[in-house]
């Protein structure tokens, strides 16, 4: 059903607001497919406690449309985002209709400077509006200047909420640094559903692995895996140099690169000139698991985010560097236990990778730790963390009334 005053607004079929219990509105700028299970499970969990969760999300920008990863939640409300630029900054406005804001006990919004609706909500909050909670990183972990005006704005607005849902322990630390009280922060341990990846891996037969090795022309036993989007923060040049050196030290080293992105031409040229490198493009689902399962070690010297969960789920330890641009999920890596983080130099990285390839016992120990942490950072536990935080947020007085 369309509402002309909301701007390409799609509403659910059923009326969700109940007279009983409390009402929470969760706002997302856009709806990627990997978030669908999280929100479905949160809604189910909260409804058992007579708490109504409504969700409103916007639409992707032009570049994000090309990813083709927009998800659909039948019970959510979809509103067209308005994107425009101010200098080098992209600003976003979500025209959320007033009826969605009525009778809400808590509104949870992403903590992003560019979301103009947030500022309107904070003004309303200042004059007695409903409780507000932020959900996010706590800082821009890829910011080149930690003291830039953008980061100062983040720190300022971070203190204006009544509750915080922080991605990981690193995010918690950043929110505390901004001056927000620790007792009002929930660490959700951001994750995605990986149980299907585990099931896919269990279903793969030795014959399938052998057939794929033959199809790719792999000859050696020391296969490294890179998986991720092909852009600058993944540091492909560093990876290329590391791969060249690993090939010099381990004559049967081979590399499978999984992914696509703006630097695909650079990756294609590297693979085309080295018969021991295979670039296979994007892979998803069981096919992704099949390719990853050919490897012993994941090589990702650049930005690490949710991709670390692939490593955990499939029991293939990852090696990265202390490059300073990782996303908050790098908090899950315990170097020497479930993966390795080396100093940010080529020799240290290659030496650690070489040792992990040839040290079967160490690799087996790390693989077991990865499997343990796949359970530790499960989607069900994130749902529990998030919902528990919502109950706590509803149980405290708004900060602006204290």
The 8 nearest C-alpha neighbors of each residue, nearest first, counted from 0:
[[1, 9, 10, 2, 8, 11, 12, 7],
 [0, 2, 8, 9, 3, 7, 10, 5],
 [1, 3, 4, 5, 8, 0, 6, 7],
 [4, 2, 5, 6, 1, 7, 8, 0],
 [3, 5, 2, 6, 96, 8, 7, 1],
 [6, 4, 8, 3, 2, 96, 94, 7],
 [5, 7, 8, 4, 3, 79, 78, 94],
 [8, 6, 79, 78, 5, 9, 1, 3],
 [7, 9, 78, 6, 5, 77, 1, 2],
 [10, 8, 77, 76, 1, 0, 7, 78],
 [9, 11, 76, 0, 8, 12, 77, 75],
 [12, 10, 74, 13, 75, 73, 76, 9],
 [11, 13, 10, 14, 74, 73, 0, 15],
 [14, 12, 11, 15, 74, 10, 16, 73],
 [13, 15, 16, 12, 11, 17, 10, 74],
 [16, 14, 13, 17, 51, 53, 74, 52],
 [15, 17, 14, 51, 18, 22, 53, 52],
 [18, 16, 19, 15, 51, 20, 22, 21],
 [17, 19, 20, 16, 21, 22, 51, 49],
 [20, 18, 17, 21, 49, 50, 51, 16],
 [19, 21, 49, 50, 18, 22, 51, 17],
 [22, 20, 50, 51, 104, 19, 23, 49],
 [21, 23, 51, 103, 104, 50, 52, 24],
 [24, 22, 105, 52, 103, 106, 104, 51],
 [25, 23, 106, 53, 54, 52, 107, 105],
 [24, 26, 107, 54, 106, 53, 108, 55],
 [27, 25, 108, 55, 56, 54, 107, 24],
 [28, 26, 56, 29, 55, 109, 57, 108],
 [27, 29, 57, 56, 26, 58, 30, 109],
 [28, 30, 57, 58, 56, 27, 59, 31],
 [29, 31, 70, 69, 56, 32, 27, 34],
 [32, 30, 69, 70, 33, 68, 34, 29],
 [31, 33, 70, 34, 35, 69, 68, 30],
 [32, 34, 31, 35, 191, 36, 192, 70],
 [35, 33, 37, 32, 36, 31, 38, 30],
 [36, 34, 37, 38, 32, 33, 39, 70],
 [37, 35, 39, 38, 34, 40, 33, 192],
 [38, 36, 34, 40, 35, 39, 41, 382],
 [37, 39, 41, 40, 35, 36, 42, 34],
 [40, 38, 36, 42, 41, 37, 35, 43],
 [39, 41, 43, 37, 38, 42, 36, 44],
 [42, 40, 38, 44, 43, 39, 382, 45],
 [41, 43, 39, 45, 40, 44, 52, 46],
 [44, 42, 40, 46, 41, 45, 39, 47],
 [43, 45, 41, 47, 42, 46, 40, 48],
 [46, 44, 50, 42, 48, 47, 43, 41],
 [45, 47, 49, 50, 48, 43, 44, 51],
 [48, 46, 45, 44, 49, 43, 50, 42],
 [47, 49, 46, 45, 50, 44, 20, 51],
 [50, 48, 46, 20, 47, 51, 45, 19],
 [49, 51, 21, 46, 20, 45, 48, 22],
 [50, 52, 22, 46, 23, 21, 53, 49],
 [53, 51, 23, 42, 24, 22, 50, 54],
 [54, 52, 24, 23, 25, 51, 75, 55],
 [53, 55, 25, 75, 24, 26, 76, 52],
 [54, 56, 76, 26, 75, 77, 27, 25],
 [57, 55, 27, 77, 29, 28, 26, 78],
 [56, 58, 29, 28, 78, 80, 79, 77],
 [57, 59, 29, 79, 80, 78, 60, 28],
 [60, 58, 63, 29, 64, 61, 57, 80],
 [59, 61, 63, 62, 64, 58, 82, 80],
 [62, 60, 64, 63, 59, 65, 82, 66],
 [63, 61, 64, 65, 60, 66, 59, 67],
 [62, 64, 60, 65, 66, 59, 61, 67],
 [63, 65, 61, 66, 62, 67, 59, 60],
 [66, 64, 63, 67, 62, 61, 68, 60],
 [67, 65, 63, 68, 64, 62, 69, 61],
 [68, 66, 65, 64, 69, 63, 70, 31],
 [67, 69, 66, 31, 32, 70, 64, 63],
 [70, 68, 31, 32, 30, 67, 71, 29],
 [69, 71, 32, 31, 30, 68, 35, 72],
 [70, 72, 73, 69, 30, 32, 35, 75],
 [71, 73, 75, 74, 70, 35, 39, 76],
 [74, 72, 75, 11, 71, 12, 76, 10],
 [73, 75, 11, 72, 76, 12, 10, 13],
 [76, 74, 54, 72, 73, 55, 11, 77],
 [75, 77, 55, 10, 9, 11, 54, 56],
 [76, 78, 9, 56, 8, 57, 55, 75],
 [79, 77, 8, 57, 7, 56, 80, 6],
 [78, 80, 58, 57, 7, 6, 81, 8],
 [81, 79, 93, 57, 58, 92, 82, 78],
 [80, 82, 92, 91, 93, 79, 83, 94],
 [83, 81, 91, 90, 80, 92, 89, 60],
 [84, 82, 90, 89, 91, 81, 85, 88],
 [85, 83, 89, 88, 90, 86, 87, 82],
 [84, 86, 88, 87, 89, 83, 90, 113],
 [85, 87, 88, 84, 89, 83, 90, 113],
 [88, 86, 85, 89, 84, 90, 83, 113],
 [87, 89, 85, 86, 84, 90, 113, 83],
 [88, 90, 84, 83, 85, 113, 87, 91],
 [91, 89, 113, 83, 84, 82, 88, 114],
 [92, 90, 82, 114, 81, 113, 115, 80],
 [91, 93, 81, 115, 80, 116, 114, 94],
 [92, 94, 80, 95, 116, 81, 57, 91],
 [95, 93, 96, 92, 5, 6, 78, 80],
 [94, 96, 93, 97, 5, 99, 78, 55],
 [97, 95, 98, 5, 99, 94, 100, 4],
 [96, 98, 100, 99, 95, 101, 94, 5],
 [99, 97, 101, 100, 96, 95, 102, 103],
 [100, 98, 97, 101, 96, 95, 24, 103],
 [101, 99, 97, 98, 103, 102, 96, 24],
 [100, 102, 98, 103, 99, 97, 104, 129],
 [103, 101, 104, 100, 22, 129, 99, 98],
 [104, 102, 22, 105, 101, 23, 100, 129],
 [103, 105, 22, 129, 23, 130, 21, 102],
 [106, 104, 130, 23, 103, 131, 129, 24],
 [105, 107, 24, 131, 23, 25, 132, 130],
 [108, 106, 132, 25, 133, 131, 26, 24],
 [107, 109, 26, 133, 134, 25, 110, 132],
 [110, 108, 134, 133, 135, 111, 27, 26],
 [109, 111, 135, 133, 134, 108, 112, 137],
 [112, 110, 113, 114, 109, 153, 135, 117],
 [111, 113, 114, 153, 110, 152, 149, 115],
 [112, 114, 90, 111, 91, 115, 89, 88],
 [115, 113, 91, 116, 112, 117, 111, 92],
 [116, 114, 92, 117, 118, 113, 91, 119],
 [115, 117, 119, 118, 114, 92, 120, 93],
 [116, 118, 120, 115, 119, 114, 121, 108],
 [117, 119, 121, 120, 116, 115, 122, 114],
 [120, 118, 122, 116, 121, 117, 123, 115],
 [119, 121, 117, 123, 118, 122, 124, 116],
 [122, 120, 124, 118, 123, 119, 125, 117],
 [123, 121, 125, 119, 124, 120, 118, 126],
 [122, 124, 120, 128, 126, 121, 125, 119],
 [125, 123, 128, 121, 127, 122, 126, 120],
 [124, 126, 122, 123, 127, 121, 399, 128],
 [127, 125, 123, 124, 128, 122, 399, 121],
 [126, 128, 124, 125, 123, 129, 399, 400],
 [127, 129, 124, 123, 126, 130, 125, 120],
 [130, 128, 104, 105, 124, 103, 131, 127],
 [129, 131, 105, 397, 161, 104, 106, 128],
 [132, 130, 106, 160, 161, 105, 107, 129],
 [131, 133, 162, 107, 163, 160, 161, 106],
 [132, 134, 163, 108, 110, 109, 107, 164],
 [135, 133, 164, 109, 110, 165, 108, 163],
 [136, 134, 110, 165, 137, 109, 166, 133],
 [135, 137, 170, 138, 166, 165, 327, 139],
 [136, 138, 170, 174, 173, 135, 165, 171],
 [139, 137, 136, 140, 173, 153, 150, 170],
 [138, 140, 142, 141, 136, 137, 150, 145],
 [139, 141, 142, 324, 138, 326, 325, 327],
 [140, 142, 324, 139, 143, 325, 326, 323],
 [143, 141, 139, 144, 140, 145, 324, 150],
 [142, 144, 141, 145, 147, 140, 324, 139],
 [145, 143, 147, 146, 142, 150, 141, 148],
 [144, 146, 147, 142, 150, 143, 139, 151],
 [147, 145, 144, 150, 151, 148, 149, 143],
 [148, 146, 149, 150, 144, 145, 151, 142],
 [149, 147, 151, 150, 152, 146, 153, 145],
 [150, 148, 152, 147, 151, 153, 112, 146],
 [149, 151, 153, 152, 147, 148, 146, 154],
 [150, 152, 148, 154, 153, 149, 155, 147],
 [151, 153, 155, 149, 150, 154, 156, 148],
 [154, 152, 150, 151, 156, 155, 157, 149],
 [153, 155, 177, 151, 157, 152, 156, 150],
 [154, 156, 152, 153, 157, 158, 151, 177],
 [155, 157, 159, 158, 153, 154, 152, 160],
 [158, 156, 154, 155, 159, 153, 160, 177],
 [157, 159, 179, 156, 160, 155, 178, 177],
 [158, 160, 156, 157, 161, 121, 155, 398],
 [161, 159, 131, 132, 162, 158, 157, 133],
 [160, 162, 398, 397, 131, 132, 130, 159],
 [163, 161, 132, 183, 160, 392, 184, 133],
 [162, 164, 184, 133, 132, 165, 185, 134],
 [165, 163, 134, 185, 133, 186, 184, 187],
 [164, 166, 186, 170, 135, 171, 167, 134],
 [165, 167, 189, 188, 136, 187, 170, 135],
 [168, 166, 188, 170, 169, 186, 165, 327],
 [167, 169, 171, 170, 172, 186, 330, 166],
 [170, 168, 172, 167, 171, 327, 330, 173],
 [169, 171, 137, 173, 167, 136, 168, 172],
 [172, 170, 168, 174, 169, 173, 165, 175],
 [171, 173, 175, 169, 170, 174, 176, 168],
 [174, 172, 176, 170, 137, 175, 171, 138],
 [175, 173, 137, 177, 171, 176, 172, 179],
 [174, 176, 179, 172, 178, 177, 173, 181],
 [177, 175, 173, 178, 174, 172, 179, 154],
 [176, 178, 154, 174, 175, 179, 173, 157],
 [179, 177, 175, 176, 158, 180, 174, 154],
 [178, 180, 175, 158, 177, 174, 181, 157],
 [181, 179, 182, 183, 175, 178, 184, 174],
 [180, 182, 183, 184, 175, 179, 171, 174],
 [181, 183, 180, 184, 185, 179, 162, 163],
 [182, 184, 162, 181, 180, 163, 185, 161],
 [185, 183, 163, 181, 182, 162, 164, 186],
 [186, 184, 164, 388, 187, 165, 163, 183],
 [185, 187, 165, 167, 188, 164, 166, 168],
 [186, 188, 384, 381, 385, 166, 189, 185],
 [189, 187, 167, 166, 186, 381, 190, 376],
 [188, 190, 166, 187, 167, 381, 328, 191],
 [189, 191, 378, 188, 376, 377, 305, 381],
 [192, 190, 378, 193, 33, 34, 189, 377],
 [191, 193, 378, 194, 377, 190, 195, 36],
 [194, 192, 196, 195, 191, 312, 197, 308],
 [195, 193, 197, 196, 192, 198, 312, 377],
 [194, 196, 198, 197, 193, 199, 192, 284],
 [197, 195, 199, 193, 194, 198, 200, 288],
 [196, 198, 194, 200, 195, 199, 312, 313],
 [199, 197, 195, 201, 200, 196, 194, 202],
 [200, 198, 196, 202, 197, 201, 285, 195],
 [199, 201, 197, 203, 202, 198, 288, 196],
 [202, 200, 198, 199, 203, 197, 204, 196],
 [201, 203, 199, 200, 198, 204, 197, 285],
 [204, 202, 200, 201, 207, 199, 205, 289],
 [203, 205, 207, 206, 202, 208, 201, 200],
 [206, 204, 208, 207, 209, 203, 210, 202],
 [205, 207, 209, 204, 208, 210, 203, 211],
 [208, 206, 210, 204, 209, 205, 211, 203],
 [207, 209, 205, 211, 210, 206, 212, 204],
 [208, 210, 206, 212, 207, 211, 205, 213],
 [209, 211, 207, 213, 208, 212, 206, 214],
 [212, 210, 214, 208, 213, 209, 215, 207],
 [213, 211, 209, 217, 215, 210, 214, 216],
 [212, 214, 216, 210, 211, 215, 209, 217],
 [213, 215, 211, 212, 216, 210, 217, 209],
 [216, 214, 212, 213, 217, 211, 277, 210],
 [215, 217, 213, 214, 212, 218, 211, 275],
 [216, 218, 212, 215, 219, 213, 253, 275],
 [217, 219, 216, 220, 251, 212, 253, 213],
 [220, 218, 251, 221, 217, 252, 253, 222],
 [221, 219, 222, 251, 218, 252, 253, 295],
 [222, 220, 252, 219, 251, 253, 356, 223],
 [223, 221, 294, 253, 254, 252, 295, 220],
 [222, 224, 254, 296, 294, 297, 295, 253],
 [225, 223, 297, 255, 294, 298, 254, 256],
 [224, 226, 256, 298, 297, 257, 299, 255],
 [227, 225, 257, 258, 256, 224, 228, 299],
 [228, 226, 258, 229, 257, 225, 306, 259],
 [227, 229, 258, 259, 260, 230, 226, 233],
 [228, 230, 260, 259, 262, 261, 263, 227],
 [231, 229, 262, 261, 232, 233, 228, 260],
 [230, 232, 233, 234, 235, 229, 262, 301],
 [231, 233, 234, 302, 230, 301, 324, 235],
 [232, 234, 301, 302, 231, 235, 230, 229],
 [235, 233, 301, 232, 231, 236, 237, 238],
 [234, 236, 238, 237, 233, 239, 231, 229],
 [237, 235, 239, 238, 234, 240, 241, 231],
 [236, 238, 240, 235, 239, 234, 241, 300],
 [237, 239, 235, 241, 236, 240, 242, 300],
 [240, 238, 236, 242, 241, 237, 235, 243],
 [239, 241, 243, 237, 242, 238, 236, 244],
 [242, 240, 238, 244, 239, 243, 349, 245],
 [241, 243, 245, 239, 244, 240, 238, 246],
 [244, 242, 246, 240, 241, 245, 239, 247],
 [245, 243, 247, 241, 246, 242, 248, 240],
 [246, 244, 242, 248, 247, 243, 249, 241],
 [245, 247, 249, 243, 252, 244, 250, 248],
 [248, 246, 244, 245, 249, 250, 243, 252],
 [247, 249, 245, 246, 250, 244, 353, 252],
 [250, 248, 246, 252, 251, 245, 247, 353],
 [249, 251, 246, 252, 247, 248, 245, 219],
 [250, 252, 219, 249, 221, 253, 220, 246],
 [253, 251, 221, 246, 249, 250, 222, 219],
 [252, 254, 222, 275, 276, 223, 221, 251],
 [255, 253, 223, 276, 222, 224, 277, 256],
 [254, 256, 277, 224, 278, 276, 223, 225],
 [257, 255, 278, 225, 226, 224, 277, 279],
 [258, 256, 226, 280, 279, 281, 225, 278],
 [259, 257, 281, 280, 227, 228, 226, 229],
 [260, 258, 229, 228, 280, 281, 263, 257],
 [259, 261, 229, 228, 263, 262, 230, 258],
 [260, 262, 263, 230, 229, 259, 264, 228],
 [263, 261, 229, 265, 264, 230, 260, 266],
 [262, 264, 266, 265, 260, 261, 259, 267],
 [265, 263, 267, 266, 262, 268, 261, 269],
 [264, 266, 268, 262, 267, 263, 269, 235],
 [265, 267, 263, 269, 264, 268, 270, 262],
 [266, 268, 264, 270, 265, 269, 271, 263],
 [269, 267, 271, 265, 266, 270, 264, 272],
 [268, 270, 266, 267, 271, 272, 265, 273],
 [269, 271, 276, 273, 267, 272, 268, 277],
 [270, 272, 268, 269, 273, 267, 274, 276],
 [273, 271, 270, 269, 268, 274, 276, 267],
 [274, 272, 270, 275, 271, 276, 269, 277],
 [273, 275, 276, 272, 271, 270, 277, 253],
 [274, 276, 253, 273, 254, 277, 217, 252],
 [277, 275, 254, 270, 274, 273, 253, 255],
 [276, 278, 255, 270, 256, 279, 254, 275],
 [277, 279, 256, 280, 255, 257, 270, 276],
 [280, 278, 257, 277, 256, 281, 255, 258],
 [281, 279, 258, 257, 259, 278, 282, 256],
 [282, 280, 258, 259, 257, 279, 283, 287],
 [281, 283, 287, 286, 280, 257, 258, 284],
 [284, 282, 287, 286, 285, 281, 288, 289],
 [285, 283, 287, 286, 288, 196, 282, 199],
 [284, 286, 288, 287, 199, 289, 283, 196],
 [285, 287, 289, 288, 284, 283, 282, 290],
 [288, 286, 282, 283, 290, 285, 284, 289],
 [287, 289, 285, 291, 286, 290, 292, 200],
 [288, 290, 286, 292, 287, 291, 285, 293],
 [291, 289, 287, 292, 288, 293, 286, 294],
 [290, 292, 288, 293, 289, 294, 287, 224],
 [293, 291, 289, 294, 290, 288, 313, 200],
 [294, 292, 291, 290, 208, 222, 289, 295],
 [295, 293, 222, 223, 292, 291, 224, 296],
 [294, 296, 222, 223, 315, 221, 356, 293],
 [295, 297, 223, 316, 315, 294, 317, 224],
 [298, 296, 317, 224, 223, 225, 316, 318],
 [297, 299, 225, 318, 224, 317, 300, 296],
 [298, 300, 319, 301, 225, 318, 297, 317],
 [301, 299, 319, 320, 298, 238, 234, 318],
 [302, 300, 233, 234, 299, 232, 303, 319],
 [301, 303, 325, 233, 232, 324, 304, 326],
 [304, 302, 325, 326, 329, 301, 306, 307],
 [305, 303, 326, 328, 306, 307, 329, 325],
 [304, 306, 307, 308, 328, 190, 303, 191],
 [307, 305, 308, 304, 309, 303, 310, 227],
 [306, 308, 310, 305, 309, 304, 311, 303],
 [307, 309, 311, 306, 310, 305, 312, 373],
 [310, 308, 312, 307, 306, 311, 313, 193],
 [309, 311, 315, 307, 308, 313, 312, 316],
 [312, 310, 369, 308, 373, 314, 309, 370],
 [311, 313, 373, 309, 310, 314, 197, 308],
 [314, 312, 310, 311, 315, 309, 197, 200],
 [315, 313, 366, 311, 369, 370, 312, 310],
 [314, 316, 310, 296, 313, 366, 295, 297],
 [317, 315, 338, 296, 310, 366, 297, 365],
 [318, 316, 297, 338, 298, 296, 310, 339],
 [317, 319, 339, 298, 340, 338, 299, 297],
 [318, 320, 300, 340, 299, 339, 341, 317],
 [321, 319, 341, 340, 343, 300, 322, 342],
 [320, 322, 343, 342, 323, 341, 340, 319],
 [323, 321, 320, 343, 324, 301, 325, 302],
 [322, 324, 321, 325, 141, 140, 302, 320],
 [325, 323, 141, 302, 322, 140, 326, 301],
 [326, 324, 302, 303, 323, 329, 140, 304],
 [325, 327, 304, 328, 140, 303, 329, 324],
 [328, 326, 329, 169, 167, 330, 170, 136],
 [329, 327, 330, 304, 326, 331, 305, 167],
 [328, 330, 331, 327, 332, 326, 325, 303],
 [331, 329, 328, 332, 327, 169, 168, 167],
 [332, 330, 329, 328, 333, 307, 372, 167],
 [333, 331, 329, 330, 334, 338, 337, 339],
 [334, 332, 336, 337, 335, 331, 338, 339],
 [333, 335, 339, 338, 340, 336, 332, 337],
 [334, 336, 339, 338, 333, 337, 365, 340],
 [335, 337, 334, 365, 333, 338, 368, 339],
 [338, 336, 365, 368, 369, 333, 316, 332],
 [339, 337, 316, 317, 334, 336, 335, 318],
 [338, 340, 334, 318, 335, 341, 319, 317],
 [341, 339, 319, 320, 334, 318, 321, 342],
 [342, 340, 320, 348, 321, 347, 343, 339],
 [341, 343, 321, 320, 344, 347, 340, 348],
 [342, 344, 320, 321, 322, 341, 345, 348],
 [345, 343, 342, 347, 346, 348, 341, 320],
 [344, 346, 348, 347, 349, 241, 343, 237],
 [345, 347, 349, 348, 344, 350, 241, 351],
 [348, 346, 350, 345, 349, 344, 351, 341],
 [347, 349, 345, 351, 346, 350, 341, 352],
 [348, 350, 352, 346, 351, 347, 241, 353],
 [349, 351, 353, 347, 352, 348, 346, 354],
 [352, 350, 354, 348, 349, 353, 347, 355],
 [353, 351, 349, 355, 354, 350, 348, 356],
 [352, 354, 350, 356, 355, 351, 349, 357],
 [355, 353, 351, 357, 352, 356, 358, 350],
 [354, 356, 352, 358, 353, 357, 362, 351],
 [357, 355, 353, 354, 358, 352, 221, 295],
 [356, 358, 354, 355, 359, 353, 221, 362],
 [359, 357, 355, 361, 360, 354, 356, 362],
 [358, 360, 362, 361, 357, 363, 356, 355],
 [359, 361, 363, 362, 358, 364, 365, 355],
 [362, 360, 364, 363, 358, 359, 365, 355],
 [361, 363, 359, 365, 360, 364, 355, 366],
 [364, 362, 366, 360, 361, 365, 359, 367],
 [365, 363, 361, 367, 366, 362, 360, 368],
 [366, 364, 337, 368, 362, 367, 363, 336],
 [365, 367, 314, 363, 369, 368, 364, 315],
 [368, 366, 370, 364, 369, 365, 363, 371],
 [367, 369, 365, 371, 337, 370, 366, 372],
 [370, 368, 311, 366, 372, 337, 314, 367],
 [369, 371, 373, 367, 368, 372, 311, 314],
 [372, 370, 368, 369, 373, 374, 367, 375],
 [371, 373, 375, 374, 369, 370, 376, 311],
 [372, 374, 311, 370, 312, 376, 371, 375],
 [375, 373, 372, 377, 376, 371, 370, 312],
 [374, 376, 372, 373, 377, 371, 380, 370],
 [377, 375, 373, 374, 372, 190, 380, 188],
 [378, 376, 374, 380, 379, 375, 373, 381],
 [377, 379, 381, 380, 192, 191, 190, 382],
 [380, 378, 382, 381, 377, 383, 40, 37],
 [379, 381, 383, 382, 377, 378, 384, 376],
 [380, 382, 378, 384, 187, 383, 379, 188],
 [383, 381, 379, 385, 380, 384, 41, 386],
 [382, 384, 380, 386, 381, 385, 387, 379],
 [385, 383, 381, 187, 387, 382, 386, 380],
 [384, 386, 388, 382, 387, 383, 187, 381],
 [387, 385, 389, 388, 383, 384, 382, 390],
 [386, 388, 390, 384, 389, 385, 383, 391],
 [389, 387, 391, 385, 386, 390, 185, 392],
 [390, 388, 386, 392, 391, 387, 393, 385],
 [389, 391, 393, 387, 388, 392, 394, 386],
 [392, 390, 394, 388, 393, 389, 387, 395],
 [391, 393, 389, 394, 390, 395, 162, 388],
 [394, 392, 390, 391, 395, 389, 105, 104],
 [393, 395, 391, 392, 390, 396, 389, 397],
 [396, 394, 392, 393, 397, 391, 161, 398],
 [395, 397, 398, 400, 394, 401, 393, 161],
 [398, 396, 161, 399, 400, 130, 395, 401],
 [399, 397, 401, 400, 161, 396, 160, 159],
 [398, 400, 397, 401, 125, 161, 127, 124],
 [401, 399, 398, 397, 396, 127, 125, 126],
 [400, 398, 399, 397, 396, 395, 161, 127]]
